[in-house]
């Protein structure tokens, strides 16, 4: 009987797109599955694997080739479009080899959880009798917008000042993802997000990194049409329910962190006294915008903690770091969850990437939203007008957020009357996020239902 139970233990292969913002949420979902007794293997590229542990907690890590094993594939390929084509061609072959390897080892794959931007992975496993679950790393609202574009129900270029879609509040043109309102911008990436829906109806499950109460109306609309399950927020357990043992961080970092220095600096500051500023791993500010942000932070007369990636440091005003050293700390990278959870942090100036947005909501941190591109404009709309957990900066006619605007928004969140309501709402979402992943919460139930639906031969 014991041998039968071992042989029948479902084995899930999790396959994220090889980028930090995609790997982190899918790895966190993997940890949730292993805590439910499921065997999970994470498959990622050889280049990414070099920066990871051979095993992340109870999640095994296996590598496949994307055709660029010794460096950044996008750079080596000469662009994202060429990389994606090569990745699909080589990845299809090496992923098949990994699945065959697992079968020979006696632990065959029963389900592939694949990143939604790689629909070719589903076409690969369906003929093998392996179930497929598409994992969407952006919000339900954003995915519904992309779905309508893919289906031809929302045409580009968008006409009219506002757009009405099911389950979503009325959106202005510039509340849409930039791929939708800025026709022709980054065509390869636009194609990537739209192709998510090329075969999604063949998937056995559609998994979304969100939680029911955060996007209630759009989740209800989607659930009437498709087998969706909200399984988020995919934040390490110690920051939410604390039920997954030793789940303290994302376990992978493609950038070198200044963690100890960050925490020492924050430990010397009073509660709610620091403005944390970060634009994630991809967003790039122009030199003029960087200068306006720098002087806006200085003008706010608040302590500030600013993450400026090494590739962006040359855009800082000359001697700015030295001139503001008494008030500010500038680092090239940091452990963001630890920073957001620190009592000294009272405000987060953010680009509104979905992972950063979920982290701030889950940790109850008020936001000043400064979206740059892709889904960030839509996320900012929801943060400020639906969830009411932040303020959105106004952009000048030239497309620049001026220093005076940055000062005003920081002060309003940190000390203004509107800031009091924003802080109350941020605290409310923190409780609701924890409630979702707690035992018996909506996301926990959905993960349990997913586990119950796994069938092994």
N, C-alpha and C positions, 0 to 999 in steps of 0.2 A: 504493500500500500504506500509506504514512504517513497519507494522508487517511482511509482506511478505519479505521485504528487510532484516529485522533482521533474520528471519528464514532461509533465503537463503545465509547468510554470510558464505563463506567457512571457514572451521576450519581445520587447519593444525597441525598435531602432529609431533613434531621433536624429534628424538630419537638417541642421540649420544652414542658412546661407552664411558663408564665411566672413562675417563682420561682427564686431563687438555687440552692436545693438540688436543683432538677430540671435547670436549665440546665447547671450545672457538669459533672456526670458525662456528660451527652450531648454537650457540647462537647468534652470530653476524648476520648470515643469517636470523634468526628468527626476529631480530630487524628490518631488512630491510623489511621483509614481513609485519610486523605490521605497518610500516610507509606507506605501500601501502593499508592499510585498511583491512588486513586479520587478523582473529583471530588465534593466535598461542599459543599452549601449548607445553612446553618442558618437556619431560619425562626423568627422570634420576633415578639412584638408591637411595635408602633410605640413605645410607652412604654418598653419594655425596650431597644429598639435605640438610643435616645437616649443610653444610658449605655455603649454598646459601641463598639468600633472598627468601621469599615465592613467590615473584613476581619480575621479573627482568625487570624494566621499564614496558612496556605494554605486556610483555611475561609472561604468567602464568606458574608456575612450579608445576608439579605433580611428585610424587615418585612411583617407583615400586620396588619390591624386586628382588635382584639377588641371593638370598640365603645366603647372608652375610651382614646383616643389621647393625652390630655393629662394623665393622672394615674393613681393607683392605682385599678384597676378595681373591686376589692372594696369600697373605701371609697365610690367614686362610685355604685356599684350599690346600696349599702345593705345589703350582706351577701354572703357567699360563694355562697349558692344562686342569688340573682338574677344575680350575676356569671357563674357557670358556664353558666346558660341563655343569657345574652347572648353569651358567648364562643363557645358552640357554634353559635349562629345566625349571627353575623357572621363567626366564624372559618372556618366551612365555606365561606362564599362567597369570602372573601379568600384562603383557602388554595387554592381551585380556580383563582382568578385568577392566583396565583403559579405554579401548575403549568402553566397555559396559557401564561404569559409565558415560562417556561423552554423550553417546547416550540417556541414561535415563534423563540426565540433560537438554536435549533439544538442545544441541549443538553437534550433531554427527560429528565424524571425517570424512572428505572427502578425505584427503590425508595424507599419512605417509611419512615424510622425514626421512629416516633411514641411519645410518652410514653404509657405504658400507661393512665394515668388519663384519656386522651382517646380512647376506643375509637371515637368517631364519625369520627375521621380515617381509620381503616381502611375503614369503610363508604364513605367518600368516594372512595378511590383504587381499590378493588377493581374497580368497574365500568369503570375506565379502563385496566385491564390492568397496573396498577402493583403490584409486589410490596409486601408490608407486613411490617415487623418491629416488634414491640411491645417497648419498652425499659422494664424495671422498675427503678425507682430505689431499691427497698428490698431487704432480704435475701430469699433464697429461703425461709427458714423463715417469715418474716412473710407472704410471699405465699401460701405453702401454707395458713397459717391462714385468711387472707382467702378463699382459694379454697373451703375447706371450709365457711365460713360462707355464701358465695354459693350453693353447691350445696345448702344445707340439711343438710349432713352434720355440721355443728357448729351447734347451735341457741343463739340468744340469747333469754333469759338463760342463761348457761352453768350447768349443774348439776354438783355434785360438786366436791371440793377440788382435783382434778387432771384434766388432759386428756392423752390419748395420741393422737398423730397420726403418720402414717408418716414416717419419716426424721428425726423430731424427738424430742429427749429429753422425758421426762415434764415437763409444765409445770404449775405451780400457777396458780390463777385469775388472780392478779395478775402472772404472767409473760406473760400474753396481751397483745396490743395493747389500749390503753385503749378503743378503739371496740368491742371485743368484750366485755370484762368490765364496762365501765361503760355499761350499756344506756341509749340515749337521749342520750349525750353527743355534741355536734357532729354531728347527723344528716346534714347536707349533706356533711361530709367523710367520714363513714362510708359514705354512698352512693357517693361518689367512688372510694374504694378498693375497694369491692365490685364496682362496674361495670367494673373492669379485666377481669373475667372474663365479661362479657356476650357477647363475640364473639371471644375470644382464640384459639379453636380454628381460626378462619379465617386467622390470621396465618401467614406463611411461616416466620417465625423468632420465637422468644421470647428476648430478650437480657437478661441479668441482671448487674448491677454487683456481682459477687462473684467469687471464684475457687474452683476445684474443691476444693482441700484444706481450705479454710476451712469449707465446708458439705458435706462429702463425702457423707454419708448421704442428706440431703434432695435433693442434686443428682442422685444416682444414682436415687432414686425418681422424680423428675420426668422424667429423661431416658428412662425406660421408657414414658412416656405422651405426651410432647410434644417438639417440635423445639427444645429449649432450647440456649442457648450461654452459658456464663459468660465475660464479657469484661473483668472487673475485676482489680484495683482501678483505677478511673479517676482516678488521681492523676497530675499532671504528670510527664512522663518523667524530668526531671532528678532527681527524688527516688527513682526506681526503677532503670530500665534505662539511661537516658540515651541512648536510640536515636532519639528524635524530636527533631530539631534545634530549638533555641530554645523548647522546651516547658517554660517555667519557672514558669508560674502559670496560673490558670484563665481569665485574660484578661477577666473581667467581675467587677465588684464593685458591688453595688447600695448599699453602705454606704461612707462615707468612712473610709479607713484611716489610722492613725497609725504607719505602717510604720517610718519612720526613727527616731522616738523609741523605739519598741519595741526595735529591734535594738540601739540604743546602750545602752539600759538592760540588756538581756540580756548584752551583751558585757562588762559589768563584773562579772558574776556567775560563780561557780565552777561546774564541771560538776555536774549533777544537784542543784542547790541551790534551784531555783525550782518552785513549784506554779503551773501554768497553769490558769486557770478560765474556761470559756466555755460558754454555754448556747445557742449558735447564733443564728439570725436570727429565730426565731419564739417559742420557749419564753419564758414570762413567769412569774417568781416572784412570790408574794405578798409583801407588805411584811414580815410576820413572818418568812417564810422567808429573805428577803433579809438581814434583820438577824441571824438565826442563822448564816447562811453567813459574813457579814462578821466576826462575833466568833469564829467557828470558825477562819477563816483567820488572824486575829490570834493566837488562842490556840495555833495550831500552832507559832508562833515560827519559821516558815519565810518566805523571800522568796516573795511571791506576785504574779502577773501576772493581773489580772482584767479581762475584757472585759464592760463593762456598757453596753448600748446606750443611746443618748441618751434613748429613751423610758422607760428603766428607772431612770435616775440619781436620780430623786426618791425612790426607795425605799431608798436607802442611808442608814444612820444618820447623824445630823447630825455634821459635821466628821470623819467616819470617814477620808476620804482624807487629810486633814491630819494626823490623829493617827497614821496608819500609813505616812506618806510615806517613812520610813527603810527599811521592810521591803517595802512594796507599791507597785505601779504599776497605776492604774486607767485604762483607755482605752475609748473608745466602739466601736472596731472595730480589727482588726489583720489582717495577712497570716498566717492560721493555720498554713499549711504551713511558712512560714519559722520561725515560733515553735516548732512541734512538732519541727522538725529541728534546732533550736539545742541545742548540748550542755549549756547551762545548765538546760534544762527536764528535771526528773526525774519529773514526775507531771502528769497531766491530769485535773482535776475536770470531768466532762462530763455532759451530758444524754443522751448516747448516741444522738443522731441518726445515721442510717446513714452519711452522708458523714464526720462527725467520727470515728465508730468506725473506719471503713476507713482514714482518714488516720492515726489513732493506731496502729493495727495495722501499717500499711505503714511507719511510721517508728519502730516499736519503743518507743513511749511507754506506760508503765504507766498504768492508769486508776483513778480513784475514780469510780464510776458513781452518778449521781443522776438517774435518769430522771423525766420529767415527764408525758408523754402519748404518744398514737399508738403507733408501733412501738418507742419508746425502752425500754419495760419489757421487751420480748422481747430486744432487742439487749443490754440490761444482763445478762439471764440468761445469754446466750451468752458475753459478755465475761468474766463472773466464774466460771461453772460449767462451761462447755464449753472455751473457749479459755484460761481461767485466766490472763488478762492484766490482772486488776483486782479491786478489792474494791467491793462494793455497800453503800451506806449503809443503815442501818435507819431506818425511819420510825416516829415516835411514834404513839400512838393518835389523836392529833389530826391526823395527816397531815403533820406537820412533821419535818424532819430537824434535830435539835438540835445546837448548837455543839459539845458534848462528843463527839458521834458523828463529826462532821466532823473534829475534831482527831485522834481515835483512828485513823480511816481514813487520813488523810494521813500520820501518823507511821508507821503499819504499812507502807504502800507505800514510803515514803521511807527507812525505816531498820530496819524489823522483819524477823524471820526469814521470815515469809510473803512479805514484799516481795521478798526475794531470788529466790524461785521465780517470782513474778510478773514480775520484770524478765527472768529467763531466758526465760520463755515469750513475753514481748513481743518479745524479740530474735529468737526462733525464727520468729514470725509475720512479722517484717520480712523475713527471708530468704526465706520461702515466698511472700510477696507479690511480691518482686522476681523470684523464680524463675518465677512464673506469667506475667509479662509479658515476660520475657527471650525472645530468639529460640528458638523451639521449645518454650517453656513452654505450659501448658494454655490460658491465655487467648489467647496469641499464636496458637496453632494454631486456636482457635475463630474468631478474627478473620480469619485466612487462609481458613478454610473458608467463612465468610460472604462474603468478597470473591470467592472462587471460584464461589459460587453466584449471584452477580449476573449477570444477563443483559441485554444491551442489544439494541435492535432494529437 
